[in-house]
Amino acid sequence: MHAFDVSLFWFIFRSAQNPWVSWFAIFCAEYLIVVLGAVFLVALARERSRKKQAYLFLFAVAGEVLARGFIAEAFYFIFNRARPFVELSVTTLVHHAPTASFPSGHATFSFFLAFALFLYNKKWGWAGTIMAVLIAWGRVAVGVHWPSDVVGGAVIAGLVFWAMVKWLPREKGIGEGVRVENDLSTSI
């Protein structure tokens, strides 16, 4: 698995060495997460129901604290994986401390926020997911994460989102497009 991760890292990292692509990679890795956060806040502001606004806000905050604040942080201590620029001695396109690499906190945060947008509207959720994918690509392209780090962050975000949607009560009209089967036998 590590050999595939290294090969994929080199492919993505080398593809960002063109000046225009490197500029875009830096934007995605460092600043697109701010745009995604702004999109989420705009979605909240556009929501007419104060109850749904409060639910979406609290859902996002609770999920981010759980996914990024607790689970991702726990994985840093469990795996303590070296970043690509430490292991491969590459020069990154952005500065980053040589801290633990797995999972990507940016990917965890951005994918959860993107998934939370689905509770507001499917189109906004897909737009957020595209931004989260670009953020994940950018983190690898600038040389601060392995591909498996960003995939791990997305998986953590997805599992936390799934668990929260499944087990938290929802008001009518909130996240109607999001379905999680409560009983596996009903999907067979």
Secondary structure in CASP SS format (residue, H / E / C, confidence):
PFRMAT SS
TARGET T0000
AUTHOR 0000-0000-0000
METHOD secondary structure of the structure
MODEL  1
M C 1.00
H H 1.00
A H 1.00
F H 1.00
D H 1.00
V H 1.00
S H 1.00
L H 1.00
F H 1.00
W H 1.00
F H 1.00
I H 1.00
F H 1.00
R H 1.00
S H 1.00
A C 1.00
Q C 1.00
N C 1.00
P H 1.00
W H 1.00
V H 1.00
S H 1.00
W H 1.00
F H 1.00
A H 1.00
I H 1.00
F H 1.00
C H 1.00
A H 1.00
E H 1.00
Y H 1.00
L H 1.00
I H 1.00
V H 1.00
V H 1.00
L H 1.00
G H 1.00
A H 1.00
V H 1.00
F H 1.00
L H 1.00
V H 1.00
A H 1.00
L H 1.00
A H 1.00
R H 1.00
E C 1.00
R C 1.00
S C 1.00
R H 1.00
K H 1.00
K H 1.00
Q H 1.00
A H 1.00
Y H 1.00
L H 1.00
F H 1.00
L H 1.00
F H 1.00
A H 1.00
V H 1.00
A H 1.00
G H 1.00
E H 1.00
V H 1.00
L H 1.00
A H 1.00
R H 1.00
G H 1.00
F H 1.00
I H 1.00
A H 1.00
E H 1.00
A H 1.00
F H 1.00
Y H 1.00
F H 1.00
I H 1.00
F H 1.00
N C 1.00
R C 1.00
A C 1.00
R C 1.00
P H 1.00
F H 1.00
V H 1.00
E H 1.00
L C 1.00
S C 1.00
V C 1.00
T C 1.00
T C 1.00
L C 1.00
V C 1.00
H C 1.00
H C 1.00
A C 1.00
P C 1.00
T C 1.00
A C 1.00
S C 1.00
F C 1.00
P C 1.00
S C 1.00
G H 1.00
H H 1.00
A H 1.00
T H 1.00
F H 1.00
S H 1.00
F H 1.00
F H 1.00
L H 1.00
A H 1.00
F H 1.00
A H 1.00
L H 1.00
F C 1.00
L C 1.00
Y C 1.00
N C 1.00
K H 1.00
K H 1.00
W H 1.00
G H 1.00
W H 1.00
A H 1.00
G H 1.00
T H 1.00
I H 1.00
M H 1.00
A H 1.00
V H 1.00
L H 1.00
I H 1.00
A H 1.00
W H 1.00
G H 1.00
R H 1.00
V H 1.00
A H 1.00
V C 1.00
G C 1.00
V C 1.00
H C 1.00
W C 1.00
P H 1.00
S H 1.00
D H 1.00
V H 1.00
V H 1.00
G H 1.00
G H 1.00
A H 1.00
V H 1.00
I H 1.00
A H 1.00
G H 1.00
L H 1.00
V H 1.00
F H 1.00
W H 1.00
A H 1.00
M H 1.00
V H 1.00
K H 1.00
W H 1.00
L C 1.00
P C 1.00
R C 1.00
E C 1.00
K C 1.00
G C 1.00
I C 1.00
G C 1.00
E C 1.00
G C 1.00
V C 1.00
R C 1.00
V C 1.00
E C 1.00
N C 1.00
D C 1.00
L H 1.00
S H 1.00
T H 1.00
S H 1.00
I C 1.00
END
